[in-house]
Amino acid sequence: MEPSAIRRAAIVLAAMQPPVRVRLLATLDPAMRAELGSAMQEAMQRGWNTRSLALRMLDPTQAEAEPQGDQGLPAVFALADHLEPAAFARVLQATGMRSDDFRLSMIDDAGAAARVREEMMDAPAMSARLREATLAAANSMLDDLRSAG
């Protein structure tokens, strides 16, 4: 299943009443149930388990809309299409994000998302100086992208 479909399904499941959710999950094969269960827990932790957001995910004209507000994506996700997976992984690592973060499923290219995860898992810890420099470079690139329109 595509990451965007997993994301939408997890948000819809998270907004369901628990008994309905349990019955629905019980009908799925174990691998899919585990994948959706993990994504659903993350959606709940982020506060994305609201009826209005679930309805938006079910509306085909709005299905690609991302959750907004404090639980939305960090601004650095705008760099996903402009950096190689290894470089983007280092930017995410500098923000403190972990390789198992649900928000990585928000990367539209599933292959790139998998490479970013792998890079994050394999990357050594960053020093404070490297973290600061990486974030400064990312913010500079974001500023350039904003000013370019």
C-alpha positions, 0 to 999 in steps of 0.5 A, a space after each residue: 500500500 502506498 505511504 499516502 494511502 497508509 497515512 489516510 487510512 491511519 487517520 480515518 482509523 484513529 478517528 473511529 470509535 474503538 469497537 468499530 476500529 477493532 472489528 475493522 482491523 480484525 478483518 485485515 491480514 496481520 502485516 497490514 494490521 501491524 502497519 496500520 496499527 503503528 501508523 494509527 498510534 502515531 496519528 493519535 499521538 499527534 492529535 490527528 484523530 479528529 472527525 473533521 480530519 478523517 472526513 477530509 481524508 475520505 474526500 477524494 478532492 481533499 485526500 492529499 491535504 496534510 494535517 495543519 497546525 502544531 502537529 503538521 509537518 516541520 518546514 524542512 519537509 519542503 526540502 524533500 524534493 530538493 535534496 538527495 535522500 542522504 542529505 535530507 536524512 541528515 537535515 531531519 536528523 538535525 531536527 531530532 527526528 527519528 527514522 521511525 517517525 510517522 511523518 516520514 510517510 508524508 514523503 510522496 516518493 515511497 522509494 525516497 522515503 525508504 532511502 531516507 529512513 535507511 540513511 537515518 538508521 545508518 547515520 552516526 550521531 551528529 555533534 552539536 556543531 554539525 547539527 547547528 550548521 546543518 539546520 542553518 544550511 537547511 534554513 538558508 535553503 528554505 529562505 531561498 525557496 520561499 523567495 523564489 516563489 
